[in-house]
Amino acid sequence: MTPSEPILSVGDIASRSGVAVSALHFYERQGLISSERTAGNQRRYRRDVLRRVAFIRVSQRVGVPLAEIRLALDSLPEGRTPTKKDWARLSRLWRDALDERIRDLEHLRDDLTGCMGCGCLSLRTCALQNPSDELGGSGPGPRRWLDGATEED
């Protein structure tokens, strides 16, 4: 950092971003943001960290794993805030994965609607606990163990 460059403390970043100090420390350990240390070993951040933290939070909110967020941030020039153009490029990369998650969740929702919740685990239609009626081939009755006892106990 240059002497003329604005620097912020971890408390400043936490206050302005709405993110807990512990989360900021975690992000730093994960390589998502970086700081420099003062002579008194206090963290100091460049202003671009505020935009990076916002980028991290939005990415997490849509389900992007931290490892992918780190790769995305690593693709940006150091010391520059992510721009609208950066976000558009990265969100295009994540869109297919998000669309797939949406399809999976819709399928799960539809399966849940059809589930009777009876615990029989052997109905041919139970797509949640017993897909393809795998347990039905073992004979009638429950086939799962709970704490060493059958569900019949």
VMD Tcl script that builds the backbone (N, CA, C; Angstrom):
set m [mol new atoms 459]
animate dup $m
set s [atomselect $m all]
$s set {name element resname resid chain x y z} {
  {N N MET 1 A 0.842 -1.173 0.000}
  {CA C MET 1 A 0.000 0.000 0.000}
  {C C MET 1 A 0.888 1.238 0.000}
  {N N THR 2 A 0.440 2.225 -0.700}
  {CA C THR 2 A 1.186 3.476 -0.720}
  {C C THR 2 A 0.667 4.361 0.400}
  {N N PRO 3 A 1.491 5.284 0.881}
  {CA C PRO 3 A 1.041 6.147 1.978}
  {C C PRO 3 A -0.219 6.937 1.648}
  {N N SER 4 A -0.444 7.272 0.372}
  {CA C SER 4 A -1.623 8.057 0.012}
  {C C SER 4 A -2.870 7.194 -0.201}
  {N N GLU 5 A -2.684 5.890 -0.261}
  {CA C GLU 5 A -3.819 4.980 -0.502}
  {C C GLU 5 A -4.634 4.829 0.777}
  {N N PRO 6 A -5.963 5.010 0.687}
  {CA C PRO 6 A -6.794 4.852 1.891}
  {C C PRO 6 A -6.712 3.415 2.407}
  {N N ILE 7 A -6.555 3.285 3.694}
  {CA C ILE 7 A -6.531 1.958 4.304}
  {C C ILE 7 A -7.609 1.904 5.379}
  {N N LEU 8 A -8.129 0.709 5.559}
  {CA C LEU 8 A -9.207 0.505 6.512}
  {C C LEU 8 A -8.833 -0.588 7.494}
  {N N SER 9 A -9.282 -0.450 8.714}
  {CA C SER 9 A -9.060 -1.486 9.719}
  {C C SER 9 A -10.067 -2.600 9.512}
  {N N VAL 10 A -9.855 -3.718 10.182}
  {CA C VAL 10 A -10.793 -4.838 10.087}
  {C C VAL 10 A -12.164 -4.414 10.625}
  {N N GLY 11 A -12.173 -3.568 11.650}
  {CA C GLY 11 A -13.439 -3.063 12.188}
  {C C GLY 11 A -14.171 -2.182 11.175}
  {N N ASP 12 A -13.409 -1.364 10.436}
  {CA C ASP 12 A -14.008 -0.528 9.390}
  {C C ASP 12 A -14.645 -1.392 8.311}
  {N N ILE 13 A -13.925 -2.408 7.877}
  {CA C ILE 13 A -14.440 -3.304 6.835}
  {C C ILE 13 A -15.692 -4.026 7.341}
  {N N ALA 14 A -15.629 -4.519 8.572}
  {CA C ALA 14 A -16.775 -5.226 9.151}
  {C C ALA 14 A -17.990 -4.309 9.230}
  {N N SER 15 A -17.790 -3.109 9.714}
  {CA C SER 15 A -18.884 -2.164 9.867}
  {C C SER 15 A -19.491 -1.777 8.522}
  {N N ARG 16 A -18.661 -1.497 7.552}
  {CA C ARG 16 A -19.158 -1.037 6.250}
  {C C ARG 16 A -19.737 -2.161 5.402}
  {N N SER 17 A -19.258 -3.395 5.612}
  {CA C SER 17 A -19.739 -4.512 4.787}
  {C C SER 17 A -20.872 -5.290 5.449}
  {N N GLY 18 A -21.012 -5.135 6.770}
  {CA C GLY 18 A -22.018 -5.911 7.491}
  {C C GLY 18 A -21.593 -7.345 7.725}
  {N N VAL 19 A -20.296 -7.618 7.595}
  {CA C VAL 19 A -19.748 -8.959 7.765}
  {C C VAL 19 A -18.957 -8.989 9.073}
  {N N ALA 20 A -19.104 -10.038 9.841}
  {CA C ALA 20 A -18.417 -10.157 11.124}
  {C C ALA 20 A -16.897 -10.184 10.940}
  {N N VAL 21 A -16.200 -9.668 11.925}
  {CA C VAL 21 A -14.739 -9.675 11.899}
  {C C VAL 21 A -14.221 -11.104 11.744}
  {N N SER 22 A -14.850 -12.049 12.427}
  {CA C SER 22 A -14.405 -13.443 12.323}
  {C C SER 22 A -14.549 -13.963 10.890}
  {N N ALA 23 A -15.593 -13.542 10.183}
  {CA C ALA 23 A -15.776 -13.946 8.781}
  {C C ALA 23 A -14.675 -13.335 7.916}
  {N N LEU 24 A -14.314 -12.095 8.187}
  {CA C LEU 24 A -13.230 -11.458 7.432}
  {C C LEU 24 A -11.915 -12.184 7.652}
  {N N HIS 25 A -11.648 -12.577 8.874}
  {CA C HIS 25 A -10.435 -13.351 9.165}
  {C C HIS 25 A -10.470 -14.690 8.417}
  {N N PHE 26 A -11.645 -15.324 8.402}
  {CA C PHE 26 A -11.803 -16.585 7.676}
  {C C PHE 26 A -11.552 -16.372 6.185}
  {N N TYR 27 A -12.148 -15.338 5.600}
  {CA C TYR 27 A -11.936 -15.049 4.180}
  {C C TYR 27 A -10.446 -14.846 3.886}
  {N N GLU 28 A -9.776 -14.206 4.793}
  {CA C GLU 28 A -8.335 -13.978 4.592}
  {C C GLU 28 A -7.562 -15.294 4.661}
  {N N ARG 29 A -7.893 -16.144 5.619}
  {CA C ARG 29 A -7.223 -17.453 5.708}
  {C C ARG 29 A -7.476 -18.289 4.459}
  {N N GLN 30 A -8.654 -18.112 3.848}
  {CA C GLN 30 A -9.004 -18.863 2.644}
  {C C GLN 30 A -8.430 -18.233 1.378}
  {N N GLY 31 A -7.739 -17.109 1.499}
  {CA C GLY 31 A -7.128 -16.454 0.351}
  {C C GLY 31 A -8.093 -15.644 -0.484}
  {N N LEU 32 A -9.251 -15.304 0.068}
  {CA C LEU 32 A -10.257 -14.534 -0.668}
  {C C LEU 32 A -9.988 -13.029 -0.616}
  {N N ILE 33 A -9.431 -12.566 0.485}
  {CA C ILE 33 A -9.045 -11.171 0.636}
  {C C ILE 33 A -7.659 -11.150 1.264}
  {N N SER 34 A -7.016 -9.999 1.223}
  {CA C SER 34 A -5.692 -9.896 1.845}
  {C C SER 34 A -5.574 -8.567 2.576}
  {N N SER 35 A -4.660 -8.557 3.502}
  {CA C SER 35 A -4.394 -7.344 4.272}
  {C C SER 35 A -2.891 -7.206 4.437}
  {N N GLU 36 A -2.517 -6.052 4.896}
  {CA C GLU 36 A -1.138 -5.850 5.321}
  {C C GLU 36 A -1.177 -5.588 6.810}
  {N N ARG 37 A -0.035 -5.774 7.464}
  {CA C ARG 37 A 0.014 -5.588 8.914}
  {C C ARG 37 A 0.780 -4.314 9.263}
  {N N THR 38 A 0.298 -3.655 10.300}
  {CA C THR 38 A 1.001 -2.479 10.814}
  {C C THR 38 A 2.149 -2.960 11.684}
  {N N ALA 39 A 2.939 -2.017 12.155}
  {CA C ALA 39 A 4.035 -2.357 13.068}
  {C C ALA 39 A 3.488 -3.011 14.336}
  {N N GLY 40 A 2.259 -2.667 14.703}
  {CA C GLY 40 A 1.606 -3.256 15.875}
  {C C GLY 40 A 0.834 -4.526 15.536}
  {N N ASN 41 A 1.058 -5.087 14.350}
  {CA C ASN 41 A 0.465 -6.338 13.873}
  {C C ASN 41 A -1.055 -6.247 13.676}
  {N N GLN 42 A -1.558 -5.063 13.399}
  {CA C GLN 42 A -2.981 -4.898 13.107}
  {C C GLN 42 A -3.195 -4.984 11.599}
  {N N ARG 43 A -4.306 -5.597 11.221}
  {CA C ARG 43 A -4.632 -5.724 9.800}
  {C C ARG 43 A -5.076 -4.377 9.232}
  {N N ARG 44 A -4.644 -4.118 8.005}
  {CA C ARG 44 A -5.089 -2.950 7.257}
  {C C ARG 44 A -5.443 -3.401 5.842}
  {N N TYR 45 A -6.573 -2.917 5.356}
  {CA C TYR 45 A -7.107 -3.348 4.068}
  {C C TYR 45 A -7.203 -2.160 3.108}
  {N N ARG 46 A -7.004 -2.448 1.836}
  {CA C ARG 46 A -7.269 -1.462 0.793}
  {C C ARG 46 A -8.784 -1.360 0.615}
  {N N ARG 47 A -9.250 -0.253 0.044}
  {CA C ARG 47 A -10.688 -0.040 -0.141}
  {C C ARG 47 A -11.321 -1.078 -1.065}
  {N N ASP 48 A -10.557 -1.626 -2.012}
  {CA C ASP 48 A -11.134 -2.611 -2.937}
  {C C ASP 48 A -11.614 -3.864 -2.217}
  {N N VAL 49 A -11.175 -4.079 -0.988}
  {CA C VAL 49 A -11.613 -5.247 -0.220}
  {C C VAL 49 A -13.117 -5.165 0.065}
  {N N LEU 50 A -13.647 -3.962 0.210}
  {CA C LEU 50 A -15.093 -3.824 0.427}
  {C C LEU 50 A -15.874 -4.430 -0.731}
  {N N ARG 51 A -15.460 -4.161 -1.947}
  {CA C ARG 51 A -16.162 -4.714 -3.120}
  {C C ARG 51 A -15.942 -6.218 -3.193}
  {N N ARG 52 A -14.748 -6.673 -2.851}
  {CA C ARG 52 A -14.476 -8.113 -2.873}
  {C C ARG 52 A -15.353 -8.841 -1.857}
  {N N VAL 53 A -15.524 -8.261 -0.693}
  {CA C VAL 53 A -16.374 -8.881 0.334}
  {C C VAL 53 A -17.819 -8.941 -0.163}
  {N N ALA 54 A -18.289 -7.868 -0.783}
  {CA C ALA 54 A -19.648 -7.876 -1.339}
  {C C ALA 54 A -19.763 -8.961 -2.410}
  {N N PHE 55 A -18.752 -9.095 -3.244}
  {CA C PHE 55 A -18.715 -10.114 -4.293}
  {C C PHE 55 A -18.781 -11.515 -3.677}
  {N N ILE 56 A -18.020 -11.730 -2.616}
  {CA C ILE 56 A -18.006 -13.025 -1.925}
  {C C ILE 56 A -19.395 -13.343 -1.376}
  {N N ARG 57 A -20.011 -12.376 -0.698}
  {CA C ARG 57 A -21.312 -12.607 -0.073}
  {C C ARG 57 A -22.397 -12.922 -1.106}
  {N N VAL 58 A -22.415 -12.185 -2.206}
  {CA C VAL 58 A -23.415 -12.442 -3.248}
  {C C VAL 58 A -23.162 -13.807 -3.869}
  {N N SER 59 A -21.908 -14.134 -4.118}
  {CA C SER 59 A -21.564 -15.438 -4.703}
  {C C SER 59 A -21.989 -16.570 -3.783}
  {N N GLN 60 A -21.731 -16.422 -2.488}
  {CA C GLN 60 A -22.151 -17.441 -1.526}
  {C C GLN 60 A -23.664 -17.567 -1.496}
  {N N ARG 61 A -24.355 -16.441 -1.568}
  {CA C ARG 61 A -25.815 -16.449 -1.494}
  {C C ARG 61 A -26.434 -17.262 -2.618}
  {N N VAL 62 A -25.791 -17.275 -3.793}
  {CA C VAL 62 A -26.331 -18.070 -4.902}
  {C C VAL 62 A -25.737 -19.478 -4.927}
  {N N GLY 63 A -24.938 -19.812 -3.897}
  {CA C GLY 63 A -24.465 -21.176 -3.752}
  {C C GLY 63 A -23.127 -21.493 -4.387}
  {N N VAL 64 A -22.353 -20.485 -4.735}
  {CA C VAL 64 A -21.039 -20.750 -5.321}
  {C C VAL 64 A -20.083 -21.146 -4.190}
  {N N PRO 65 A -19.403 -22.294 -4.322}
  {CA C PRO 65 A -18.457 -22.720 -3.283}
  {C C PRO 65 A -17.284 -21.751 -3.162}
  {N N LEU 66 A -16.728 -21.663 -1.955}
  {CA C LEU 66 A -15.620 -20.738 -1.712}
  {C C LEU 66 A -14.427 -20.994 -2.628}
  {N N ALA 67 A -14.153 -22.247 -2.949}
  {CA C ALA 67 A -13.021 -22.546 -3.834}
  {C C ALA 67 A -13.218 -21.897 -5.201}
  {N N GLU 68 A -14.450 -21.911 -5.708}
  {CA C GLU 68 A -14.734 -21.278 -7.001}
  {C C GLU 68 A -14.695 -19.757 -6.889}
  {N N ILE 69 A -15.125 -19.237 -5.760}
  {CA C ILE 69 A -15.056 -17.795 -5.539}
  {C C ILE 69 A -13.598 -17.356 -5.536}
  {N N ARG 70 A -12.748 -18.136 -4.875}
  {CA C ARG 70 A -11.317 -17.814 -4.828}
  {C C ARG 70 A -10.716 -17.793 -6.231}
  {N N LEU 71 A -11.062 -18.805 -7.048}
  {CA C LEU 71 A -10.565 -18.831 -8.426}
  {C C LEU 71 A -11.040 -17.610 -9.202}
  {N N ALA 72 A -12.293 -17.235 -8.977}
  {CA C ALA 72 A -12.835 -16.066 -9.669}
  {C C ALA 72 A -12.090 -14.801 -9.262}
  {N N LEU 73 A -11.884 -14.630 -7.964}
  {CA C LEU 73 A -11.176 -13.447 -7.491}
  {C C LEU 73 A -9.727 -13.448 -7.959}
  {N N ASP 74 A -9.125 -14.633 -8.041}
  {CA C ASP 74 A -7.740 -14.729 -8.524}
  {C C ASP 74 A -7.620 -14.323 -9.991}
  {N N SER 75 A -8.735 -14.403 -10.725}
  {CA C SER 75 A -8.698 -14.026 -12.138}
  {C C SER 75 A -8.755 -12.509 -12.330}
  {N N LEU 76 A -8.983 -11.773 -11.254}
  {CA C LEU 76 A -9.060 -10.315 -11.334}
  {C C LEU 76 A -7.695 -9.700 -11.032}
  {N N PRO 77 A -7.416 -8.544 -11.624}
  {CA C PRO 77 A -6.148 -7.872 -11.303}
  {C C PRO 77 A -6.083 -7.499 -9.827}
  {N N GLU 78 A -4.936 -7.647 -9.235}
  {CA C GLU 78 A -4.735 -7.336 -7.815}
  {C C GLU 78 A -4.958 -5.842 -7.583}
  {N N GLY 79 A -5.657 -5.519 -6.530}
  {CA C GLY 79 A -5.834 -4.129 -6.151}
  {C C GLY 79 A -6.932 -3.410 -6.910}
  {N N ARG 80 A -7.679 -4.122 -7.723}
  {CA C ARG 80 A -8.773 -3.487 -8.468}
  {C C ARG 80 A -10.080 -4.087 -8.005}
  {N N THR 81 A -11.070 -3.246 -7.816}
  {CA C THR 81 A -12.373 -3.754 -7.403}
  {C C THR 81 A -13.020 -4.501 -8.559}
  {N N PRO 82 A -13.748 -5.582 -8.267}
  {CA C PRO 82 A -14.494 -6.266 -9.325}
  {C C PRO 82 A -15.516 -5.299 -9.925}
  {N N THR 83 A -15.589 -5.267 -11.230}
  {CA C THR 83 A -16.502 -4.367 -11.925}
  {C C THR 83 A -17.770 -5.110 -12.349}
  {N N LYS 84 A -18.726 -4.359 -12.885}
  {CA C LYS 84 A -19.945 -4.955 -13.411}
  {C C LYS 84 A -19.603 -5.935 -14.533}
  {N N LYS 85 A -18.631 -5.582 -15.368}
  {CA C LYS 85 A -18.196 -6.460 -16.455}
  {C C LYS 85 A -17.588 -7.751 -15.901}
  {N N ASP 86 A -16.797 -7.652 -14.838}
  {CA C ASP 86 A -16.228 -8.842 -14.195}
  {C C ASP 86 A -17.348 -9.747 -13.690}
  {N N TRP 87 A -18.329 -9.143 -12.993}
  {CA C TRP 87 A -19.422 -9.931 -12.444}
  {C C TRP 87 A -20.197 -10.621 -13.556}
  {N N ALA 88 A -20.443 -9.927 -14.662}
  {CA C ALA 88 A -21.175 -10.522 -15.787}
  {C C ALA 88 A -20.418 -11.723 -16.346}
  {N N ARG 89 A -19.117 -11.593 -16.500}
  {CA C ARG 89 A -18.304 -12.700 -17.032}
  {C C ARG 89 A -18.341 -13.897 -16.093}
  {N N LEU 90 A -18.162 -13.650 -14.814}
  {CA C LEU 90 A -18.118 -14.745 -13.851}
  {C C LEU 90 A -19.496 -15.368 -13.644}
  {N N SER 91 A -20.534 -14.548 -13.632}
  {CA C SER 91 A -21.866 -15.107 -13.429}
  {C C SER 91 A -22.283 -15.980 -14.605}
  {N N ARG 92 A -21.805 -15.670 -15.806}
  {CA C ARG 92 A -22.087 -16.547 -16.955}
  {C C ARG 92 A -21.469 -17.923 -16.727}
  {N N LEU 93 A -20.286 -17.952 -16.133}
  {CA C LEU 93 A -19.622 -19.229 -15.857}
  {C C LEU 93 A -20.410 -20.057 -14.841}
  {N N TRP 94 A -21.033 -19.401 -13.889}
  {CA C TRP 94 A -21.737 -20.091 -12.811}
  {C C TRP 94 A -23.188 -20.377 -13.146}
  {N N ARG 95 A -23.701 -19.786 -14.191}
  {CA C ARG 95 A -25.120 -19.908 -14.518}
  {C C ARG 95 A -25.538 -21.359 -14.771}
  {N N ASP 96 A -24.749 -22.111 -15.525}
  {CA C ASP 96 A -25.111 -23.501 -15.819}
  {C C ASP 96 A -25.207 -24.332 -14.543}
  {N N ALA 97 A -24.247 -24.164 -13.643}
  {CA C ALA 97 A -24.273 -24.912 -12.382}
  {C C ALA 97 A -25.492 -24.509 -11.552}
  {N N LEU 98 A -25.831 -23.233 -11.546}
  {CA C LEU 98 A -26.997 -22.770 -10.800}
  {C C LEU 98 A -28.283 -23.319 -11.417}
  {N N ASP 99 A -28.365 -23.321 -12.750}
  {CA C ASP 99 A -29.540 -23.891 -13.422}
  {C C ASP 99 A -29.694 -25.372 -13.078}
  {N N GLU 100 A -28.585 -26.100 -13.016}
  {CA C GLU 100 A -28.638 -27.524 -12.665}
  {C C GLU 100 A -29.122 -27.708 -11.228}
  {N N ARG 101 A -28.645 -26.876 -10.308}
  {CA C ARG 101 A -29.104 -26.952 -8.921}
  {C C ARG 101 A -30.595 -26.669 -8.826}
  {N N ILE 102 A -31.074 -25.703 -9.616}
  {CA C ILE 102 A -32.503 -25.382 -9.615}
  {C C ILE 102 A -33.301 -26.586 -10.092}
  {N N ARG 103 A -32.845 -27.241 -11.165}
  {CA C ARG 103 A -33.548 -28.439 -11.660}
  {C C ARG 103 A -33.560 -29.528 -10.602}
  {N N ASP 104 A -32.425 -29.730 -9.924}
  {CA C ASP 104 A -32.349 -30.752 -8.878}
  {C C ASP 104 A -33.308 -30.439 -7.735}
  {N N LEU 105 A -33.369 -29.182 -7.329}
  {CA C LEU 105 A -34.263 -28.794 -6.241}
  {C C LEU 105 A -35.726 -28.935 -6.642}
  {N N GLU 106 A -36.052 -28.598 -7.880}
  {CA C GLU 106 A -37.428 -28.778 -8.344}
  {C C GLU 106 A -37.799 -30.252 -8.346}
  {N N HIS 107 A -36.873 -31.095 -8.776}
  {CA C HIS 107 A -37.118 -32.539 -8.781}
  {C C HIS 107 A -37.318 -33.039 -7.346}
  {N N LEU 108 A -36.478 -32.592 -6.433}
  {CA C LEU 108 A -36.613 -32.975 -5.031}
  {C C LEU 108 A -37.956 -32.510 -4.476}
  {N N ARG 109 A -38.349 -31.282 -4.791}
  {CA C ARG 109 A -39.641 -30.772 -4.334}
  {C C ARG 109 A -40.780 -31.630 -4.860}
  {N N ASP 110 A -40.712 -31.982 -6.139}
  {CA C ASP 110 A -41.767 -32.799 -6.729}
  {C C ASP 110 A -41.801 -34.188 -6.104}
  {N N ASP 111 A -40.635 -34.762 -5.824}
  {CA C ASP 111 A -40.593 -36.066 -5.161}
  {C C ASP 111 A -41.167 -35.981 -3.753}
  {N N LEU 112 A -40.874 -34.885 -3.062}
  {CA C LEU 112 A -41.382 -34.711 -1.704}
  {C C LEU 112 A -42.898 -34.611 -1.701}
  {N N THR 113 A -43.452 -33.938 -2.679}
  {CA C THR 113 A -44.898 -33.808 -2.785}
  {C C THR 113 A -45.552 -35.178 -2.946}
  {N N GLY 114 A -44.891 -36.082 -3.677}
  {CA C GLY 114 A -45.438 -37.418 -3.904}
  {C C GLY 114 A -45.155 -38.387 -2.775}
  {N N CYS 115 A -44.314 -38.007 -1.822}
  {CA C CYS 115 A -43.959 -38.906 -0.722}
  {C C CYS 115 A -45.063 -38.901 0.332}
  {N N MET 116 A -45.394 -40.083 0.794}
  {CA C MET 116 A -46.426 -40.203 1.821}
  {C C MET 116 A -45.842 -40.024 3.219}
  {N N GLY 117 A -44.523 -40.090 3.339}
  {CA C GLY 117 A -43.901 -39.908 4.635}
  {C C GLY 117 A -44.221 -40.999 5.627}
  {N N CYS 118 A -44.572 -42.180 5.106}
  {CA C CYS 118 A -45.022 -43.242 6.000}
  {C C CYS 118 A -43.876 -44.041 6.615}
  {N N GLY 119 A -42.690 -43.935 6.060}
  {CA C GLY 119 A -41.559 -44.658 6.606}
  {C C GLY 119 A -41.449 -46.097 6.160}
  {N N CYS 120 A -42.261 -46.538 5.200}
  {CA C CYS 120 A -42.222 -47.944 4.787}
  {C C CYS 120 A -40.946 -48.268 4.013}
  {N N LEU 121 A -40.405 -47.317 3.315}
  {CA C LEU 121 A -39.136 -47.450 2.602}
  {C C LEU 121 A -39.107 -48.544 1.544}
  {N N SER 122 A -40.235 -49.115 1.186}
  {CA C SER 122 A -40.202 -50.150 0.155}
  {C C SER 122 A -41.235 -49.935 -0.942}
  {N N LEU 123 A -41.915 -48.802 -0.931}
  {CA C LEU 123 A -42.862 -48.515 -2.005}
  {C C LEU 123 A -42.113 -48.229 -3.296}
  {N N ARG 124 A -42.624 -48.697 -4.379}
  {CA C ARG 124 A -41.996 -48.430 -5.670}
  {C C ARG 124 A -41.975 -46.933 -5.990}
  {N N THR 125 A -42.896 -46.195 -5.425}
  {CA C THR 125 A -42.982 -44.772 -5.728}
  {C C THR 125 A -42.158 -43.893 -4.801}
  {N N CYS 126 A -41.485 -44.458 -3.817}
  {CA C CYS 126 A -40.712 -43.659 -2.867}
  {C C CYS 126 A -39.358 -43.301 -3.479}
  {N N ALA 127 A -39.313 -42.145 -4.117}
  {CA C ALA 127 A -38.084 -41.714 -4.785}
  {C C ALA 127 A -37.110 -41.041 -3.831}
  {N N LEU 128 A -37.532 -40.738 -2.617}
  {CA C LEU 128 A -36.654 -40.047 -1.682}
  {C C LEU 128 A -35.803 -41.016 -0.864}
  {N N GLN 129 A -36.447 -41.937 -0.155}
  {CA C GLN 129 A -35.727 -42.849 0.719}
  {C C GLN 129 A -35.329 -44.147 0.030}
  {N N ASN 130 A -36.040 -44.512 -1.026}
  {CA C ASN 130 A -35.816 -45.811 -1.634}
  {C C ASN 130 A -35.951 -45.715 -3.160}
  {N N PRO 131 A -35.017 -44.988 -3.806}
  {CA C PRO 131 A -35.135 -44.847 -5.253}
  {C C PRO 131 A -35.108 -46.208 -5.944}
  {N N SER 132 A -35.934 -46.359 -6.960}
  {CA C SER 132 A -36.035 -47.601 -7.752}
  {C C SER 132 A -36.415 -48.803 -6.904}
  {N N ASP 133 A -37.012 -48.600 -5.752}
  {CA C ASP 133 A -37.461 -49.665 -4.861}
  {C C ASP 133 A -36.343 -50.664 -4.541}
  {N N GLU 134 A -35.155 -50.164 -4.293}
  {CA C GLU 134 A -34.004 -51.022 -3.991}
  {C C GLU 134 A -34.253 -51.917 -2.787}
  {N N LEU 135 A -34.929 -51.407 -1.768}
  {CA C LEU 135 A -35.158 -52.189 -0.550}
  {C C LEU 135 A -36.281 -53.203 -0.714}
  {N N GLY 136 A -37.174 -52.979 -1.690}
  {CA C GLY 136 A -38.289 -53.895 -1.905}
  {C C GLY 136 A -37.823 -55.286 -2.310}
  {N N GLY 137 A -36.667 -55.375 -2.948}
  {CA C GLY 137 A -36.133 -56.669 -3.362}
  {C C GLY 137 A -35.656 -57.525 -2.199}
  {N N SER 138 A -35.533 -56.933 -1.023}
  {CA C SER 138 A -35.062 -57.666 0.158}
  {C C SER 138 A -36.180 -58.332 0.930}
  {N N GLY 139 A -37.414 -58.158 0.477}
  {CA C GLY 139 A -38.544 -58.763 1.176}
  {C C GLY 139 A -39.416 -57.707 1.804}
  {N N PRO 140 A -40.516 -58.127 2.443}
  {CA C PRO 140 A -41.445 -57.172 3.032}
  {C C PRO 140 A -40.891 -56.569 4.322}
  {N N GLY 141 A -41.435 -55.406 4.667}
  {CA C GLY 141 A -41.082 -54.764 5.941}
  {C C GLY 141 A -39.888 -53.835 5.834}
  {N N PRO 142 A -39.615 -53.118 6.894}
  {CA C PRO 142 A -38.525 -52.167 6.925}
  {C C PRO 142 A -37.164 -52.839 6.787}
  {N N ARG 143 A -36.219 -52.142 6.196}
  {CA C ARG 143 A -34.895 -52.696 5.978}
  {C C ARG 143 A -33.771 -51.802 6.482}
  {N N ARG 144 A -34.070 -50.740 7.135}
  {CA C ARG 144 A -33.040 -49.829 7.640}
  {C C ARG 144 A -32.815 -50.081 9.131}
  {N N TRP 145 A -31.602 -49.838 9.600}
  {CA C TRP 145 A -31.254 -50.017 10.997}
  {C C TRP 145 A -31.129 -48.653 11.657}
  {N N LEU 146 A -31.659 -48.519 12.836}
  {CA C LEU 146 A -31.546 -47.306 13.627}
  {C C LEU 146 A -30.964 -47.686 14.990}
  {N N ASP 147 A -29.762 -47.231 15.273}
  {CA C ASP 147 A -29.103 -47.525 16.541}
  {C C ASP 147 A -29.101 -49.012 16.863}
  {N N GLY 148 A -28.847 -49.835 15.877}
  {CA C GLY 148 A -28.708 -51.276 16.101}
  {C C GLY 148 A -30.012 -52.037 16.163}
  {N N ALA 149 A -31.143 -51.377 16.053}
  {CA C ALA 149 A -32.442 -52.066 16.082}
  {C C ALA 149 A -33.132 -51.829 14.744}
  {N N THR 150 A -33.957 -52.753 14.321}
  {CA C THR 150 A -34.714 -52.549 13.093}
  {C C THR 150 A -35.792 -51.519 13.381}
  {N N GLU 151 A -36.354 -50.939 12.319}
  {CA C GLU 151 A -37.417 -49.959 12.497}
  {C C GLU 151 A -38.687 -50.612 13.026}
  {N N GLU 152 A -38.762 -51.964 12.976}
  {CA C GLU 152 A -39.936 -52.652 13.504}
  {C C GLU 152 A -39.947 -52.628 15.040}
  {N N ASP 153 A -38.742 -52.506 15.634}
  {CA C ASP 153 A -38.636 -52.544 17.104}
  {C C ASP 153 A -39.284 -51.357 17.754}
}
mol reanalyze $m
mol bondsrecalc $m
mol representation Tube
mol addrep $m
